[in-house]
Amino acid sequence: MYIDKYTVKKIGTKWEGNKHKKNQILFKADSEEGMTAKCFIKFMEDLDDGLHHHTGSHCEVSITFKEND
């Protein structure tokens, strides 16, 4: 399987000034240069290790298949 484009975001609480702001984008990666599903899974595993350190974040996935014109 080939993934044509993707967007990955980490949503969480950001400290700004002296206030906590919830539901803020803490990290975003997106690309229209695709990759194989195998490479994407590896990318996600490495990203999880770097961003979450296995803290148990909630993950949501949305996939869209579009027919070729």
C-alpha positions, 0 to 999 in steps of 0.5 A: 500500500502507498500513502499519498499524503499525510498529516500528523498532529499532537494536541495537548496543553501548552503553557503560555505566559502564566496560563495553561491553554488546552487543545493546542497543536503541540506538533504537526507534520504533513507532506504530500510526498507519499511513502509506503505503508511500511515506512509510514508505520516506522515513521509513526513508531519513531515519532511515538518514541520521540514525542510521547515516551510511551506515556499512553496518549490517545491516538485517532486515525482517519483514512480516506481512499479516493478512486483514480480519475 
